[in-house]
Amino acid sequence: MVRNWKQWSRSVAVKWIVSYAVIMIIPVLISAVVYMQTREIVEYEIRRASNAMLNQVKYVVDNELKQTEKLAAQLSIDPEIKRFLELEGDTEAAHSFQIYQTGQELSMYKALNDFVQGIYIYSNPLNKVLSSETYADAPMFYEVTHRSPGFTYEMWLSAVREPGRKTYRLMPVTDAGRMDETVVFQEALAKKGESRPAGALMMPINRNKILHLLENVDWVNQGRIFIMDEQNRILFQNRQGGSVPAASPGVSDEPDSIVSSLDSDTARWRYISVFPSDIFWEKARQIRNLNLLGLLVCCLIGAGVISYFARKNYGPVRELVHVFSRFKKDREESPTDEYTFIRENVLAALQEREEMNIRQDQQLRVLQGYYLSRLLKGQAEEALSAAEAAKGYRLGWKSEEFAVLLFHLEPGQDGGIALDLAHFIVSNIVMDLIGRRHGIHFADLDGMLAGLINIHPEHASAWKDDVEEALAEALEFIGGRYRLSFTAAGSGRQDGLQGIHQGFLQALEAREYSLLLEESGFIWYEAVKPEETDYYVSMNDEMILINLIKSGEQDKAVQMLDGLMAQVFGQHASIDIIRCAMIDLASTMLKTLPQEARRSAQWEERRPVKRLLACSTRAEFRQVLMEIVTLVCGRVNEKLSLAANPGVGSQVEEYVKANYADDNLSVSMIGAHFGITPQYVSKLFKEHAGQGLHDFISQYRVTQAKGLLDRGSPIEETAAKVGFSSSSAFIRVFKKYEGITPGKYKSIQ
């Protein structure tokens, strides 16, 4: 079938079919494009209408939620409620009338807001709940109001004692003898002057009012509306049952549905509407069906016509193909296309056989590399022995003693050899040299070349010498021939397949240590095995370094840093200890950096601490530490020179006059611009101008505003031009300094 298809694809009939199909497809594509554009326009209008309806629901519900939160804020500062929360068990009886008055006040608040089903105040010291209807112990209140098989008293008590503020929770609430899942607004209440919660305010939302609202929205009887929280739980819906809408707008578990979604501006809720598309496509369905039917008829007729003419014109050619295909061995003369077809297929068969052999070898190498990588990572089957693994993957192991080599390749000065090619060169040469006495196989572990040595039993006593001799010869040959150099790290001898992963970890640690100290050549794990040492930077050294930086003596600070680095790297410590020491030095220098400098754009661009965490060599650590000390000393010297400059007040005044129209202009912004603290810049300016910086900014803005008002500029436009965020703030400041409002000033002028 494949050969016939290749023959058919190279025949002249294909060209005829393609030409006929192109002529037919052009009008079909035009019709399809017109239909898709029409559909997109209709869908756009549909979604606009759906979003408008959903915005209506969002507006009403958000307004009610805002009123509820305003009521909660009013209750949280109510004196009666504050006094109720301060009651203890021994003072409760003496304040019974006060508790009764507080309950009556809650009844009044509840009567003024029909969006809440009730108002409850829980007291932690008393473990009682005061509501608009009752005053009872917490267990009794739970039994009457919230008792549910899936919502125990402990769960309810943990919820009301949670220190979080302004939370909407889904709780079972008993209403008129019926238990329903209802959203409860909860806010922690604290005593005066204390941050620890002394109680909680709970207000169940009136579920019936929201459901009545959803049922009265346009089109709601034909679709579904959901109100969901941030955990995708359904809080309210206009109809029970059906599938839950998906999280993304435009997607629904129900087929042929349109989904719209809006986020609440008040709570972490989402409003989702799901409507069947048939509601909107009733008028356009007939036109759509006619378009689809027309496209289908065009395709069927076109396919029939193409098939008819292709068969009719290709008949003679097909007979010739059949004849030459049957007698291709006896007939040497044939049309050019058919002869090419036969020759290419014969050559393809021979080439396919050769490629199959090559592919088998490649697949074997891939399987070997995959198995070796799993062995090195400690992910291989533990029940498999070395002999079984060698037989299954054709590894040729002679013993169950192994060692691991890790290579770090360093390209030459020209850097012209790709990493994959460099791995290929090194692995083949090292395999030939070590393979004289021991077995070795290579694997690529996340871009790192790893070699697994199988130690030969006859040469086990001097296997390290054999490996070092082979690596030295390989390094000399590769460096001279390919201008490549590499660093190799080796593990100790490991027994069995289970020890290969441990050998890999040892080689990895040795490799990382050699890279950190920038050592080249070959290194064994035993030579770098960490000792039980501690790094040590004394407090006296820290104070000396901090004093040098604070005084701006960069050269002495650099000299001391080099000495401390030499002390740390001179110890035979682990890599983690060395990195901790570098971070300690960096943090010591950062203590002297002014706070405003840490938020500067220059600091954000360089990110020296983040770069320090990514360092892997001693040179990289020193480079980043030198950048930090240069930056810190520069900022310190800049601050010292600026503080000694008597013209700072004039510079601040010019800066205010140039930037008074910026509504973000403040003392903090000016201090950050000049690199000094807001308190200090205020002090310098007051010494210069004799008045506070904040008053100067306001007076200068008012002066500029008077000029704009004299030219007839509107008040809101004037407020925006002189740097006020709102017209009310502008009116308040203007009246403070001029004694009259901007409107009165404008009418007088």
C-alpha positions in Angstrom: 0.0 0.0 0.0 2.9 2.4 0.8 4.6 1.7 -2.5 1.3 2.2 -4.4 0.8 5.5 -2.5 4.3 6.7 -3.4 3.7 5.8 -7.0 0.4 7.6 -7.0 1.8 10.7 -5.3 4.5 11.0 -8.0 2.1 10.6 -11.0 0.6 13.2 -13.1 -2.9 12.5 -11.7 -1.9 14.1 -8.5 -1.1 17.3 -10.3 -4.5 17.2 -12.0 -6.3 16.6 -8.7 -4.4 19.4 -7.0 -5.2 21.9 -9.7 -8.9 20.9 -9.8 -9.1 21.0 -6.0 -7.5 24.5 -5.9 -10.1 25.9 -8.3 -12.9 24.3 -6.1 -11.4 25.4 -2.8 -11.2 29.1 -3.6 -14.9 29.8 -3.4 -15.4 27.4 -0.6 -12.8 29.1 1.5 -14.3 32.5 0.7 -17.7 31.2 1.9 -16.2 29.7 5.0 -14.4 33.0 5.9 -17.6 35.0 5.4 -19.5 32.5 7.6 -16.8 32.6 10.4 -16.8 36.4 10.4 -20.6 36.5 10.7 -20.5 34.0 13.5 -17.9 36.0 15.4 -20.0 39.1 15.2 -23.0 37.3 16.5 -21.0 35.7 19.3 -19.6 39.1 20.2 -23.0 40.6 20.6 -24.1 37.6 22.6 -21.3 37.9 25.1 -21.9 41.6 25.4 -25.5 41.0 26.4 -24.5 38.3 28.8 -21.8 40.5 30.4 -24.3 43.3 30.8 -26.7 41.1 32.6 -23.9 39.7 34.9 -22.7 43.3 35.6 -26.2 44.0 36.8 -26.0 41.1 39.3 -22.5 42.1 40.4 -23.5 45.8 41.0 -26.5 44.9 43.2 -24.7 42.2 45.2 -21.5 44.2 45.7 -23.5 47.2 46.9 -25.2 44.9 49.5 -21.8 43.5 50.5 -20.4 47.0 51.0 -23.4 47.9 53.1 -22.8 44.8 55.2 -19.1 45.6 55.7 -20.0 49.2 56.6 -22.4 47.8 59.2 -19.6 45.5 60.5 -17.2 48.5 60.7 -19.8 50.5 62.6 -20.5 47.6 65.0 -16.7 47.0 65.6 -16.4 50.5 67.1 -19.7 50.6 68.9 -19.0 51.4 72.6 -21.7 49.0 73.9 -20.1 46.1 72.0 -16.6 47.2 73.2 -17.8 47.1 76.8 -19.5 43.7 76.2 -16.2 42.2 74.9 -14.4 43.5 78.0 -16.7 41.6 80.4 -15.2 38.7 82.3 -17.0 35.8 84.0 -17.1 37.5 87.4 -18.5 40.8 86.1 -21.1 39.4 83.8 -24.0 39.3 86.3 -23.4 42.9 87.3 -23.8 44.1 83.7 -26.9 42.1 82.8 -28.8 45.3 81.9 -25.9 46.5 79.7 -26.0 43.1 77.9 -29.7 43.5 77.4 -29.3 47.0 75.9 -26.5 45.7 73.6 -28.9 43.0 72.3 -31.6 45.6 71.7 -29.1 47.7 69.8 -28.2 44.6 67.6 -31.9 44.2 66.9 -32.1 47.8 65.7 -29.1 47.3 63.4 -30.6 44.1 62.0 -33.9 45.9 61.3 -32.1 48.5 59.3 -30.4 46.0 57.0 -32.5 43.2 55.5 -29.5 41.8 53.7 -28.3 40.1 56.8 -30.2 37.3 58.5 -29.0 38.0 61.9 -26.2 39.7 64.0 -24.1 37.6 66.5 -21.4 38.8 68.8 -19.2 36.0 70.3 -17.1 36.8 73.4 -13.9 34.8 74.0 -13.7 35.5 77.8 -17.4 34.6 78.4 -17.6 31.9 75.7 -21.1 33.2 75.0 -22.9 34.6 72.0 -25.1 37.7 72.1 -27.5 38.1 69.1 -30.4 40.3 68.2 -32.7 37.5 69.5 -30.9 35.7 72.3 -28.0 35.5 74.7 -26.7 32.0 75.3 -23.6 29.9 75.9 -21.6 29.0 72.8 -22.5 25.3 72.9 -26.2 26.1 73.2 -26.0 28.7 70.5 -24.3 26.2 68.2 -27.0 23.5 68.9 -29.8 26.0 68.0 -28.2 27.8 65.1 -25.4 25.8 63.4 -25.7 22.2 64.4 -25.0 19.9 61.4 -23.5 16.4 61.0 -20.7 17.7 58.9 -20.0 20.9 61.0 -19.2 20.0 64.6 -19.0 22.4 67.6 -15.2 22.3 67.6 -15.2 23.3 63.9 -17.6 26.1 64.6 -15.6 27.3 67.7 -12.3 27.2 65.7 -13.9 29.3 63.0 -15.2 32.0 65.2 -11.9 32.2 67.2 -9.8 32.5 64.1 -7.8 35.8 64.2 -8.4 36.6 60.5 -10.5 39.7 59.7 -13.3 40.2 57.2 -14.0 36.7 56.1 -17.0 35.2 54.3 -17.6 31.6 55.4 -20.0 29.0 54.2 -21.8 27.6 57.3 -24.9 25.6 58.0 -27.5 28.0 59.5 -31.0 27.0 60.8 -33.7 29.3 59.6 -37.4 28.6 60.5 -36.6 25.0 61.4 -34.7 24.3 58.1 -31.0 23.9 57.8 -29.3 25.6 54.8 -25.7 26.3 53.8 -25.5 30.1 54.1 -22.7 32.6 53.7 -21.7 34.2 57.0 -19.7 37.4 57.2 -17.2 37.1 60.1 -14.8 39.7 61.5 -12.5 39.4 64.6 -13.1 42.0 67.3 -10.4 43.2 69.7 -10.4 45.1 72.9 -9.3 48.7 73.0 -5.6 48.9 72.8 -5.1 45.2 72.1 -4.4 43.3 68.9 -5.4 39.9 70.2 -9.1 39.1 69.2 -11.5 39.3 72.2 -14.4 38.0 70.2 -16.0 37.8 66.7 -18.8 39.5 64.8 -20.9 37.1 62.6 -23.7 38.1 60.2 -25.4 35.4 58.1 -26.3 36.7 54.6 -30.0 36.7 53.7 -29.9 33.8 51.2 -33.5 34.3 50.1 -32.8 37.9 49.1 -29.9 37.0 46.8 -31.9 34.1 45.3 -34.8 36.4 44.7 -32.4 38.8 43.0 -31.0 36.1 40.7 -34.4 34.9 39.7 -35.5 38.4 38.7 -32.6 39.0 36.3 -33.4 39.0 32.6 -33.0 35.7 30.8 -32.3 33.9 34.1 -35.2 31.5 33.5 -33.4 30.2 30.5 -29.9 29.9 32.0 -28.0 29.5 35.3 -26.2 32.1 37.5 -23.6 31.1 40.1 -21.9 33.1 42.8 -18.7 31.3 43.8 -15.9 31.9 46.3 -12.1 31.8 45.7 -12.1 28.0 46.3 -14.7 27.5 43.5 -17.4 26.5 45.9 -21.0 27.5 44.9 -22.4 30.0 47.3 -25.6 30.9 45.5 -27.3 29.7 42.3 -30.7 30.3 40.8 -31.4 26.6 40.2 -30.3 23.5 42.0 -28.7 20.6 40.1 -26.8 20.6 36.8 -23.1 20.7 36.3 -20.7 23.1 38.0 -19.3 25.7 35.5 -15.7 25.6 34.6 -13.2 28.2 36.0 -12.5 29.9 32.6 -15.0 32.1 30.8 -16.3 30.6 27.6 -15.9 27.0 28.8 -18.6 24.9 30.4 -19.1 21.3 31.2 -22.5 21.6 29.5 -22.4 21.5 25.7 -23.4 24.5 23.5 -23.3 26.9 26.5 -21.9 30.4 26.8 -20.1 31.2 30.1 -19.3 34.7 31.4 -17.4 35.5 34.5 -16.8 38.6 36.6 -14.8 39.1 39.8 -16.4 40.9 42.7 -14.9 44.3 43.7 -15.8 43.8 47.4 -15.3 40.1 48.2 -13.2 37.3 46.7 -16.3 36.1 44.8 -16.9 35.4 41.2 -20.2 35.9 39.3 -20.7 33.3 36.6 -23.5 33.0 34.1 -24.2 29.9 31.9 -26.7 30.2 29.1 -27.5 27.7 26.3 -26.4 29.1 23.0 -29.6 28.0 21.4 -31.3 31.0 23.0 -29.3 33.4 20.9 -28.9 31.2 17.8 -32.6 30.6 17.1 -32.7 33.4 14.5 -29.3 32.6 12.9 -29.6 28.8 12.8 -31.4 28.6 9.5 -28.8 30.8 7.8 -26.0 28.8 9.4 -27.6 25.5 8.2 -28.0 26.8 4.7 -24.3 27.9 4.7 -23.1 24.6 5.9 -25.4 22.7 3.5 -24.1 24.8 0.6 -20.5 24.1 1.6 -21.2 20.4 1.9 -23.0 20.3 -1.5 -20.1 22.2 -3.1 -17.5 19.8 -1.6 -19.5 16.7 -2.7 -20.1 18.0 -6.2 -16.5 19.2 -6.5 -15.1 15.9 -5.2 -17.3 14.0 -7.7 -16.2 16.1 -10.6 -12.5 15.9 -9.6 -12.8 12.1 -9.3 -14.5 11.8 -12.7 -12.0 13.9 -14.7 -9.0 12.5 -12.8 -10.0 8.9 -13.5 -10.8 9.7 -17.2 -7.5 11.4 -17.9 -5.4 9.1 -15.8 -6.7 5.8 -17.4 -4.0 5.4 -20.0 -1.2 6.4 -17.6 -2.4 3.9 -15.0 -2.3 1.0 -17.5 1.3 1.9 -18.3 2.2 2.0 -14.6 0.7 -1.4 -14.0 2.6 -3.0 -16.9 6.0 -1.6 -15.9 5.4 -2.5 -12.3 4.8 -6.2 -13.2 7.7 -6.5 -15.6 10.2 -4.1 -14.1 12.9 -6.8 -13.9 12.5 -7.9 -17.6 12.0 -4.4 -19.1 14.8 -1.9 -18.8 13.2 0.8 -21.0 10.4 2.7 -19.3 9.0 6.2 -19.0 11.3 8.4 -17.0 8.9 8.8 -14.1 8.2 5.1 -13.7 11.9 4.1 -14.0 12.8 6.7 -11.3 10.0 5.3 -9.2 11.4 1.7 -9.4 15.0 2.7 -8.9 14.3 4.9 -5.9 12.2 2.2 -4.2 15.0 -0.4 -4.7 17.6 1.9 -3.3 15.3 2.9 -0.5 14.9 -0.8 0.5 18.6 -1.3 0.6 19.2 1.9 2.5 16.4 1.1 4.9 18.1 -2.2 5.8 21.3 -0.4 6.5 19.6 2.2 8.5 17.8 -0.4 10.5 21.2 -1.9 11.6 22.5 1.5 12.5 19.3 2.3 14.4 19.6 -0.9 16.4 23.1 0.1 17.5 21.9 3.6 18.4 18.9 2.2 20.3 21.2 -0.1 22.3 23.4 2.9 23.2 20.4 4.9 24.2 19.1 2.0 26.4 22.6 1.7 27.9 22.8 5.4 28.6 19.3 5.5 30.1 20.0 2.5 32.4 23.4 4.0 33.5 21.8 7.3 34.2 19.2 5.6 36.4 21.9 3.7 38.2 23.8 6.9 38.9 20.7 8.6 40.1 19.8 5.6 42.3 16.6 4.8 40.4 17.5 1.3 39.0 15.9 -2.0 40.1 17.5 -3.2 43.4 16.7 -6.9 42.7 18.9 -6.9 39.5 22.4 -8.2 40.0 25.5 -6.8 38.1 25.7 -10.0 35.9 22.0 -9.8 35.0 22.3 -6.1 34.1 25.5 -6.7 32.0 23.7 -9.5 30.1 20.5 -7.6 29.5 22.1 -4.4 28.3 25.3 -5.9 26.8 27.6 -4.0 29.1 30.3 -6.6 29.4 31.0 -6.1 33.1 33.7 -8.4 34.6 33.1 -7.7 38.3 30.8 -6.0 40.8 33.2 -3.3 41.7 32.6 0.2 40.3 33.8 3.8 40.3 32.3 6.9 38.9 33.9 9.7 36.8 32.4 13.1 36.1 33.9 15.4 33.5 33.8 19.2 33.2 34.8 20.3 29.7 36.5 23.6 29.0 36.6 24.6 25.3 39.7 26.2 23.9 40.2 29.9 23.1 38.4 29.7 19.7 35.4 27.8 21.4 34.5 26.3 18.0 33.4 22.8 19.2 29.9 22.3 20.3 29.3 20.7 23.7 27.7 17.5 22.3 30.6 17.0 19.9 33.1 17.6 22.8 31.3 15.0 24.9 31.5 12.6 22.0 35.3 13.2 21.5 36.2 12.9 25.2 34.0 9.8 25.8 35.4 7.9 22.8 39.0 8.7 23.6 38.8 8.0 27.3 36.8 4.8 26.6 39.6 3.5 24.4 42.4 4.4 26.9 40.7 3.1 30.1 39.2 0.2 28.2 42.6 -1.4 27.9 42.4 -2.7 31.4 38.9 -1.8 32.8 35.4 -1.5 31.4 33.9 2.0 31.1 30.6 3.2 29.8 29.4 6.8 29.5 26.0 8.5 30.1 24.7 12.1 29.8 23.2 13.4 33.0 21.5 16.7 32.4 24.3 18.0 30.2 27.0 16.5 32.4 29.3 13.7 31.0 29.5 10.8 33.5 31.5 7.6 33.2 30.9 4.3 35.0 34.1 2.3 35.5 33.8 -1.5 36.0 37.1 -2.5 37.8 38.7 -5.6 36.2 39.4 -8.2 38.9 43.0 -8.8 37.6 43.9 -5.1 37.9 41.9 -4.2 41.0 44.9 -3.4 43.1 46.2 -0.6 40.9 43.0 0.6 39.3 43.4 4.2 40.4 46.9 4.4 38.8 45.5 2.9 35.6 42.7 5.5 35.5 45.0 8.5 36.3 47.5 7.3 33.6 44.7 7.0 31.0 43.2 10.4 31.9 46.6 12.1 31.7 47.2 10.6 28.2 43.7 11.6 27.1 44.1 15.1 28.4 47.4 15.6 26.5 46.0 14.1 23.2 42.7 16.0 23.3 44.3 19.3 24.2 46.8 19.0 21.4 44.5 17.7 18.7 41.1 19.4 19.5 42.3 22.2 21.8 40.0 21.0 24.5 40.7 20.6 28.2 38.7 18.9 30.9 38.6 18.4 34.6 37.7 15.0 35.9 36.4 14.0 39.4 36.4 10.4 40.6 34.7 8.6 43.4 36.0 5.8 45.6 35.5 2.1 44.9 31.9 1.0 45.3 30.6 -2.6 45.6 27.5 -3.7 43.7 24.9 -1.8 41.8 23.6 -0.3 45.1 26.9 1.6 45.6 26.9 3.3 42.1 24.6 6.1 43.3 26.9 6.7 46.3 29.8 6.9 44.0 28.0 9.4 41.8 27.4 11.6 44.8 31.0 11.4 45.8 32.2 12.3 42.3 29.6 15.1 42.2 30.9 16.6 45.4 34.5 16.4 44.2 33.6 18.0 40.9 31.8 20.9 42.6 34.7 21.4 45.0 37.2 21.6 42.1 35.1 24.1 40.2 34.7 26.2 43.3 38.4 26.4 44.0 39.1 26.6 40.2 41.4 23.6 40.3 42.2 21.7 37.1 43.3 18.2 36.2 42.0 15.2 38.1 40.8 15.0 41.7 39.5 12.0 43.8 36.8 12.2 46.4 39.2 11.1 49.1 41.3 14.2 48.5 38.5 16.6 49.1 36.4 14.7 51.7 35.2 17.4 54.0 36.5 17.5 57.6 34.6 18.5 60.7 35.5 22.2 60.6 33.7 25.5 61.2 34.1 28.7 59.4 34.8 31.7 61.7 34.4 35.4 61.1 34.8 37.2 64.4 32.6 40.1 65.6 35.7 42.2 65.8 36.4 41.6 62.1 32.7 42.5 61.3 33.0 45.8 63.3 36.3 46.7 61.6 34.8 46.0 58.1 31.6 48.0 58.9 33.6 51.0 60.2 35.8 50.9 57.1 32.7 51.0 54.8 30.9 53.6 56.9 34.0 55.9 56.6 34.1 55.3 52.8 37.6 53.7 52.8 37.0 51.3 49.9 40.7 50.2 49.4 41.1 49.1 53.0 37.7 47.4 52.9 38.7 45.5 49.8 42.0 44.5 51.4 40.3 43.2 54.5 37.7 41.3 52.3 40.5 39.5 50.5 42.1 38.5 53.8 38.8 37.1 55.1 38.2 35.2 51.9 41.7 33.7 52.0 41.0 32.6 55.6 37.7 31.0 54.6 38.9 29.2 51.5 42.1 28.2 53.3 40.1 25.9 55.6 39.3 22.4 54.4 35.6 23.1 54.8 32.6 21.8 52.9 31.1 23.8 50.0 28.0 24.7 52.0 30.1 26.2 54.8 32.1 28.3 52.3 28.9 29.6 50.7 27.5 30.5 54.2 30.6 32.4 54.9 30.3 34.4 51.7 26.7 35.2 52.5 27.8 36.3 56.0 30.3 38.7 54.5 27.7 40.1 52.1 25.2 40.6 54.9 27.8 42.4 57.0 28.4 44.9 54.2 24.7 45.4 53.5 24.1 46.5 57.1 25.9 49.8 56.2 23.8 50.4 53.1 21.2 53.2 53.6 17.6 52.0 53.5 16.7 54.3 50.6 19.6 52.9 48.6 18.2 49.3 48.9 15.0 50.4 47.1 16.9 52.3 44.3 16.6 51.3 40.7 20.4 50.6 40.6 20.1 48.1 43.4 17.1 46.3 41.7 19.0 46.1 38.4 22.2 44.6 39.8 20.6 42.2 42.4 24.0 41.4 44.0 22.7 39.1 46.7 20.8 37.0 44.1 23.9 36.8 42.0 26.0 35.8 45.0 23.7 32.8 45.6 24.3 31.6 42.0 28.1 31.8 42.2 30.0 28.5 41.8 33.7 29.6 41.8 36.0 31.6 44.0 36.5 34.2 41.3 32.8 34.7 40.9 32.3 35.1 44.7 35.1 37.7 44.8 33.7 39.6 41.8 30.2 39.9 43.3 31.6 40.8 46.8 33.8 43.5 45.2 30.7 44.9 43.4 28.8 45.0 46.7 31.6 46.8 48.5 32.0 49.3 45.6 28.3 50.0 45.5 28.0 50.4 49.3 31.1 52.6 49.6 29.9 54.7 46.7 26.5 55.3 48.3 28.1 56.1 51.7 30.5 58.6 50.1 27.7 60.1 48.1 25.6 60.5 51.3 28.6 62.0 53.2 29.3 64.5 50.5 25.7 65.4 50.1 25.2 65.9 53.8 28.2 68.3 53.8 26.9 70.3 50.9 25.3 73.6 52.1 23.3 73.9 48.8 21.0 71.0 49.4 18.1 73.3 50.5 18.3 75.2 47.2 18.4 71.9 45.2 15.4 70.6 47.0 13.5 73.9 46.3 14.4 73.6 42.6 13.3 70.0 42.6 9.9 70.9 44.1 9.3 73.7 41.6 10.1 71.3 38.7 8.0 68.4 40.0 5.1 70.1 41.9 2.6 68.8 39.3 3.4 65.1 40.3 0.7 63.9 42.7 3.3 61.5 44.2 5.6 64.3 45.3 6.3 63.9 49.0 9.1 64.3 51.5 9.9 60.6 51.1 10.2 60.9 47.3 12.5 63.9 47.6 14.7 62.1 50.2 14.9 59.0 47.9 15.9 61.3 45.0 18.8 62.9 46.9 19.8 59.6 48.7 19.1 60.9 52.2 16.4 60.1 54.8 13.1 62.1 54.7 13.8 63.4 58.3 17.2 64.8 57.3 16.0 66.4 54.1 13.2 68.1 56.0 15.8 69.4 58.5 18.1 70.8 55.8 15.3 72.5 54.0 13.9 74.1 57.2 17.4 75.5 57.9 17.5 76.9 54.3 14.0 78.3 53.9 12.8 78.7 57.5 9.6 76.7 56.9 8.7 73.0 56.7 9.1 71.2 53.4 5.5 69.9 53.4 4.2 73.5 53.9 6.4 74.8 51.1 5.1 72.2 48.7 1.5 73.0 49.5 2.0 76.8 49.4 3.8 76.5 46.0 1.0 74.4 44.6 -1.6 76.9 45.8 0.3 79.7 44.2 0.4 78.0 40.9 -3.3 77.1 41.3 -4.2 80.7 41.8 -2.6 81.6 38.5 -4.6 78.9 36.7 -7.8 80.0 38.4 -7.2 83.5 37.3 -7.1 82.3 33.7 -10.5 80.6 34.1 -9.3 77.0 34.6 -11.9 74.6 36.1 -11.3 73.5 39.7 -10.9 69.8 39.0 -8.6 70.5 36.1 -6.6 72.9 38.2 -6.3 70.4 41.0 -4.9 67.8 38.6 -2.4 70.2 37.1 -0.9 71.3 40.4 -0.5 67.8 41.8 -3.6 67.1 43.9 -5.0 63.6 43.6 -8.6 64.9 44.1 -10.5 68.2 44.0 -11.6 67.8 47.6 -8.0 67.6 48.8 -7.2 70.7 46.7 -10.1 72.7 48.2 -9.1 71.7 51.7 -5.5 72.9 51.2 -6.5 76.0 49.3 -8.8 77.1 52.1 -6.2 76.4 54.7 -3.7 78.8 53.1 -6.0 81.4 51.5 -8.9 81.4 53.9 -11.5 80.9 51.1 -12.4 78.1 48.8 -11.2 78.0 45.1 -14.7 78.6 43.9 -15.1 81.7 46.1 -11.7 82.9 44.9 -12.6 82.4 41.3 -15.9 84.3 41.7 -14.2 87.2 43.4 -11.6 87.4 40.6 
